[in-house]
Amino acid sequence: MLDIKLIREKKEDIQKSLSKRGCEKDFNLDEIIETDNARRRLIVEVEKLKAEINKYSNAKPDPETIQQLRIVSNKIKKIDRQLFEVDKELKNKVSELPNIVAEDVVAGGKENNKVLKIFGKKFKFKFTPRDHIQLANDLELIDYERGAKMSGSGFWVYKGKGALLEWALLNYFIDFHRKNKYTFLIPPFLLTEKSAYTSGHLPKFRDDLFWTQDKLCLNATSEMMIGNYHRDEILEEKSLPIKYFAYSACFRREAGGYRKEERGIIRGHQFNKIEMFQFTLPEKSWEAFNELVKNAEKLTSGLGLHFQSVKLAAGDASSAMAKTIDIEAWIPSMNIYKEVSSISNALDYQARRGNIKYRNSKNNKNDFVHTLNGSGLATSRLIPAILEQYQQKDGSVKMPKVLKKYTGFNVIKNG
């Protein structure tokens, strides 16, 4: 969440930054400041009453004074109840605000996203290429029908060499991050409401999550779990940055659409992902951001794919993030690029929600860390890109060189 002190002191700057997201109706800073003013007035009032009681703390009061103290005590209880409600109201209002955006992030939606780099070239096939759905069916890599039979639309089953390809990708990612000295985590896949609040998914995105009867939600991304790993902790300054990567299956309510670009495994309710995450000093967070972007680019280029990196406009980025760069792989049959990684800097937005601090040696205070995350990588769009970009005229699919030691085969073909 945003710092109420920052909102009070730089209201116009905050308003201008948030307006880039195109959601002015979603927040009212004047109303938030007035709620904070009410909170402050109540605090002053209750402190005066407590000071009045404290005057008699070392004396033996007479019956008349005792009666007066009871009256004051009842007033304090009443104001404390009011203060509790105002605090709750203020927290709810501030919690609904999106994060401010970085200065170089432009206003608007997807139409204003900017391509930063293009890696490799589009393949020019000398034959009529197949799409990833046909390739997956012909090569018996993915079973869509039985997946839907088991769990409904938006689910599938990886089968045979398709399952091995999926697992090879995950092992390739894991080895890469281990070599870069990131610590491997396999966290729980179910989260409390407090955890979903810390990550920024609550209160706004409750309906996008799957919930159990025990009020636990299935994680939508490993970022949700890792971001809570140090919740309510004060970290050692010398320990920062702390670098993690985690494996998880991810679950989202968003259904596979009927649009051509969302067919197959491009979009579904469940997918596998390796997530990168860093807890950093505030002055080092943009350095960490660049590192995560480079990691995602190296992983994708290591697969020999044609892809691009794109800086998202404010309205297309997650509400908790100040800046996001997407890595998008080219899907030949669609002639479009689809996201395989999203790298974001949340600044101190998530740390405030999760009360994650470090002991600052410069001012001897406990200040909030910055948190950053990035897919490293997600698989459900990489497999379509690999199948289509590496397909051969006879309907077979070659394996990217880096995956051969994990798959145990060089090519996928019929029979």
C-alpha positions in Angstrom: 0.0 0.0 0.0 1.0 3.6 -0.3 2.4 5.6 2.6 -0.3 7.9 4.1 2.5 10.4 4.9 3.5 10.5 1.2 -0.2 10.9 0.2 -0.5 13.9 2.5 2.8 15.6 1.5 2.7 14.9 -2.2 -1.0 14.5 -3.0 -0.7 16.2 -6.5 2.2 14.0 -7.5 0.5 10.9 -6.3 -2.7 11.9 -8.1 -0.8 12.5 -11.3 1.0 9.1 -11.1 -2.1 7.1 -10.4 -4.0 8.9 -13.2 -1.6 7.3 -15.7 -3.4 4.0 -15.0 -6.7 5.5 -16.2 -8.6 4.7 -13.1 -9.3 8.1 -11.4 -12.7 6.8 -10.3 -11.1 4.1 -8.2 -9.5 6.5 -5.7 -10.2 9.8 -3.9 -7.1 11.1 -2.2 -9.0 14.1 -0.6 -11.3 11.6 1.1 -8.4 9.5 2.3 -6.7 12.6 3.8 -9.9 13.7 5.5 -10.3 10.2 7.0 -6.7 10.4 8.3 -7.4 13.9 9.7 -10.3 12.3 11.7 -8.0 9.6 12.9 -5.5 12.2 14.1 -8.1 14.2 15.9 -9.3 11.1 17.8 -5.7 10.2 18.7 -5.1 13.7 20.1 -8.4 13.6 22.0 -7.7 10.1 23.6 -4.2 11.1 24.5 -5.4 14.1 26.4 -7.9 11.9 28.3 -5.2 9.4 29.1 -2.9 12.2 30.4 -5.7 13.3 32.7 -5.9 9.8 34.2 -2.2 9.6 34.5 -2.1 12.7 36.8 -3.6 10.6 39.5 -1.5 7.4 38.9 0.6 8.0 42.0 -2.0 9.5 44.3 -4.9 8.0 46.3 -8.0 9.6 44.9 -11.1 10.5 46.9 -14.6 9.1 45.9 -15.4 12.2 43.8 -12.2 11.8 41.8 -12.8 8.1 41.4 -16.2 8.9 39.9 -14.6 11.4 37.5 -11.9 8.9 36.5 -14.6 6.4 35.6 -16.3 9.0 33.4 -13.0 9.7 31.7 -12.3 6.0 31.3 -15.6 5.5 29.6 -14.9 8.3 27.2 -11.5 6.7 26.4 -13.2 3.4 25.6 -15.8 5.1 23.4 -13.1 7.0 21.5 -11.0 3.9 21.2 -13.9 2.1 19.5 -14.3 5.1 17.2 -10.6 5.1 16.5 -10.7 1.4 15.7 -13.4 2.0 13.1 -11.7 5.0 11.5 -8.4 3.1 11.4 -10.2 0.2 9.6 -11.8 2.6 7.2 -8.5 4.3 6.4 -6.7 1.0 5.9 -9.4 -0.2 3.5 -9.3 3.0 1.5 -5.5 3.1 1.2 -5.5 -0.7 0.4 -7.6 -0.1 -2.6 -5.2 2.3 -4.1 -2.8 1.0 -6.8 0.9 1.6 -6.6 2.4 4.7 -8.0 4.2 4.2 -11.3 7.8 4.8 -12.3 8.5 8.1 -14.0 9.4 6.4 -17.4 6.2 4.4 -17.5 3.7 6.0 -19.9 0.0 6.5 -19.4 -2.7 4.5 -21.0 -3.3 0.8 -21.8 -2.0 -2.0 -23.9 -2.0 0.2 -27.0 0.8 2.3 -25.4 3.1 -0.6 -24.6 6.6 -0.1 -26.0 8.8 -2.8 -27.6 12.3 -2.4 -26.1 14.2 -5.2 -27.8 13.7 -7.9 -30.4 15.6 -11.2 -30.2 16.2 -13.3 -33.2 14.1 -13.3 -36.4 10.7 -14.6 -37.4 11.0 -18.1 -39.0 10.2 -18.3 -42.7 8.8 -21.7 -43.2 9.2 -23.4 -46.6 6.1 -25.5 -45.9 2.6 -24.9 -44.5 3.2 -24.8 -40.7 0.9 -26.4 -38.2 -0.3 -24.7 -35.1 0.6 -25.9 -31.6 -2.8 -27.5 -31.0 -2.5 -29.8 -34.1 1.2 -30.6 -33.3 0.3 -31.5 -29.7 -2.5 -33.7 -30.8 -0.6 -35.4 -33.7 2.4 -36.0 -31.5 0.3 -37.1 -28.5 1.9 -34.5 -26.2 -1.2 -32.9 -24.6 -4.6 -34.5 -24.0 -7.2 -31.7 -24.0 -10.3 -33.9 -24.1 -9.4 -36.0 -21.0 -8.2 -32.9 -19.2 -11.5 -31.2 -19.7 -13.3 -34.5 -18.7 -11.4 -34.6 -15.5 -11.6 -31.0 -14.4 -13.6 -28.9 -16.9 -12.7 -26.4 -19.6 -9.4 -24.6 -19.2 -7.5 -27.7 -18.0 -5.3 -30.3 -19.9 -3.0 -33.2 -19.4 0.6 -33.3 -20.4 1.3 -36.8 -21.8 4.4 -38.8 -22.6 7.1 -36.6 -24.3 4.8 -33.6 -23.7 5.1 -34.2 -19.9 8.9 -34.7 -20.3 9.2 -31.5 -22.3 7.3 -29.6 -19.5 9.5 -31.1 -16.8 12.7 -30.4 -18.9 11.8 -26.7 -19.1 11.4 -26.5 -15.3 14.7 -28.3 -14.7 16.4 -25.9 -17.2 15.1 -22.9 -15.3 16.0 -24.4 -11.9 19.7 -25.1 -12.9 19.9 -21.5 -14.3 18.8 -19.9 -11.1 20.9 -22.2 -8.9 24.0 -21.2 -10.9 23.0 -17.5 -10.2 23.0 -18.2 -6.4 19.3 -17.8 -5.9 17.8 -19.9 -3.1 15.3 -22.5 -4.1 11.9 -22.6 -2.4 8.9 -25.0 -2.9 6.2 -23.2 -0.9 2.6 -24.2 0.0 0.2 -23.7 -2.8 -2.6 -22.6 -0.5 -2.6 -19.1 1.1 -4.4 -17.2 3.8 -6.4 -14.0 3.2 -3.6 -12.1 4.9 -1.1 -13.5 2.4 -3.3 -12.6 -0.5 -3.6 -9.1 1.0 0.2 -8.7 1.3 0.7 -9.6 -2.4 -1.8 -7.0 -3.4 -4.5 -9.4 -4.7 -6.9 -8.4 -2.0 -9.2 -6.7 -1.7 -9.5 -5.8 -5.4 -8.9 -9.2 -7.1 -10.8 -11.6 -4.8 -13.0 -13.0 -7.6 -9.9 -13.8 -9.7 -8.7 -16.4 -7.2 -9.9 -19.9 -6.3 -11.0 -20.2 -2.7 -11.5 -23.3 -0.5 -14.2 -23.8 2.1 -11.4 -23.1 4.7 -11.0 -19.5 3.3 -7.6 -20.4 1.8 -6.9 -19.4 -1.8 -4.9 -21.3 -4.4 -1.9 -19.2 -5.4 -2.2 -17.4 -8.7 1.6 -17.0 -8.9 4.6 -18.0 -6.7 5.1 -14.3 -6.1 2.2 -14.5 -3.6 4.0 -17.1 -1.5 7.6 -15.8 -1.6 6.4 -12.2 -0.8 5.0 -13.5 2.5 8.0 -15.6 3.4 9.5 -12.7 5.5 6.2 -11.1 6.5 6.3 -9.3 9.8 10.1 -9.6 10.0 13.0 -7.1 10.3 15.8 -8.2 8.0 19.5 -7.6 8.5 20.7 -4.9 6.2 23.8 -6.9 5.4 21.7 -9.8 4.2 20.1 -7.8 1.4 19.5 -8.4 -1.4 17.8 -11.8 -0.6 17.3 -13.7 -3.8 14.8 -16.6 -4.1 13.3 -18.7 -6.8 10.3 -21.0 -6.4 8.4 -23.6 -8.3 4.6 -23.8 -8.1 1.6 -24.8 -10.1 -0.5 -21.6 -10.5 -4.3 -21.3 -10.5 -6.4 -18.6 -11.9 -10.1 -18.2 -12.5 -9.6 -16.6 -15.9 -11.0 -19.0 -18.4 -9.6 -20.0 -21.7 -11.3 -17.8 -24.2 -12.8 -18.5 -27.6 -10.5 -16.1 -29.3 -8.0 -17.8 -31.6 -5.0 -16.5 -29.6 -6.3 -18.1 -26.5 -6.8 -21.6 -27.8 -5.0 -24.7 -26.5 -2.7 -24.1 -23.5 -2.2 -20.3 -24.2 -4.6 -19.5 -21.4 -6.0 -21.8 -18.7 -6.9 -22.2 -15.1 -3.6 -24.0 -14.1 0.0 -23.8 -15.3 3.5 -24.3 -14.0 6.0 -21.6 -13.3 9.3 -20.8 -11.8 9.3 -17.4 -10.1 12.2 -15.1 -9.3 11.9 -12.8 -6.3 14.2 -10.3 -4.5 14.0 -8.4 -1.2 16.3 -5.4 -1.7 17.4 -2.1 -0.2 15.3 0.8 -1.7 18.3 2.3 -3.4 19.2 -1.0 -5.0 15.8 -2.0 -6.3 16.2 -0.7 -9.9 19.5 -2.5 -10.1 17.7 -5.7 -9.0 14.9 -5.0 -11.6 17.5 -4.9 -14.4 19.0 -8.2 -13.2 15.7 -9.9 -13.3 14.9 -8.7 -16.8 18.3 -9.9 -18.0 17.7 -13.3 -16.4 14.4 -13.7 -18.1 15.9 -12.7 -21.5 18.8 -15.1 -21.1 16.5 -18.0 -20.3 14.3 -17.3 -23.3 17.2 -16.7 -25.7 18.8 -19.8 -24.4 15.8 -21.7 -25.9 16.6 -20.3 -29.3 13.2 -18.6 -29.6 12.3 -15.4 -31.4 10.8 -13.1 -28.8 10.6 -9.5 -27.7 10.8 -7.5 -24.4 8.1 -4.9 -23.9 7.7 -2.1 -21.3 4.1 -2.0 -20.2 2.0 1.2 -20.1 0.6 2.1 -16.7 -2.9 0.8 -17.4 -1.6 -2.6 -18.6 0.6 -3.3 -15.5 -0.5 -5.0 -12.3 -2.0 -2.5 -9.8 0.7 -3.4 -7.2 3.6 -2.8 -9.5 5.4 0.5 -10.3 7.0 -0.8 -13.5 6.7 -4.0 -15.6 8.6 -5.4 -18.5 7.1 -8.5 -20.3 9.1 -11.1 -22.3 6.9 -12.2 -25.2 7.5 -15.2 -27.4 6.3 -15.3 -31.0 3.6 -17.8 -31.9 3.9 -18.3 -35.7 0.4 -19.6 -36.3 -1.1 -16.5 -34.7 1.6 -14.1 -35.8 1.5 -12.5 -32.4 3.6 -12.4 -29.3 2.5 -13.9 -26.0 3.9 -13.2 -22.5 6.2 -15.9 -21.1 7.6 -13.7 -18.3 6.6 -10.6 -16.5 9.2 -8.7 -14.4 8.0 -6.1 -11.9 9.2 -3.7 -9.2 6.7 -3.2 -6.4 8.9 -0.7 -4.6 7.7 -0.7 -0.9 4.0 -1.3 -1.8 4.0 -5.0 -0.8 6.4 -4.6 2.0 4.1 -2.1 3.7 1.2 -4.5 3.4 3.3 -7.3 4.8 5.3 -5.2 7.3 8.7 -6.4 6.0 11.5 -4.1 7.1 15.2 -3.9 7.5 17.4 -2.1 10.1 18.8 1.0 8.3 22.3 1.7 9.5 22.1 5.3 8.1 19.2 6.5 10.2 19.1 3.7 12.8 15.4 3.1 11.9 13.4 0.1 10.7 12.6 1.0 7.1 10.6 -1.0 4.5 12.4 -3.1 2.0 11.6 -3.1 -1.7 10.2 -6.3 -3.4 10.6 -7.4 -7.0 9.4 -10.5 -8.9 9.7 -12.0 -12.3 8.7 -15.2 -14.1 11.7 -17.3 -14.6 9.8 -18.7 -16.6 6.2 -19.8 -17.1 5.8 -22.8 -19.3 2.2 -22.8 -20.8 3.1 -20.4 -23.6 6.7 -21.5 -24.1 5.6 -25.0 -25.2 3.3 -23.6 -28.0 6.3 -21.3 -29.0 8.7 -24.2 -29.0 6.4 -26.6 -30.9 5.6 -24.0 -33.6 9.1 -22.4 -34.0 10.9 -25.8 -34.0 8.5 -27.8 -36.1 9.7 -29.6 -39.2 8.0 -30.3 -42.6 7.3 -33.9 -41.6 5.4 -32.9 -38.6 8.2 -33.6 -36.1 9.5 -31.1 -33.6 13.2 -30.6 -32.8 14.3 -29.9 -29.2 16.1 -26.7 -28.3 19.7 -27.7 -27.6 19.6 -26.7 -23.9 16.7 -29.1 -23.3 18.2 -32.2 -24.8 20.1 -33.3 -21.6 16.8 -33.0 -19.7 14.5 -34.7 -22.2 16.8 -37.5 -23.3 15.7 -37.0 -26.9 16.5 -34.7 -29.8 13.3 -34.7 -31.7 9.6 -35.5 -31.1 8.0 -37.4 -33.9 5.1 -39.8 -34.6 5.6 -43.4 -33.7 
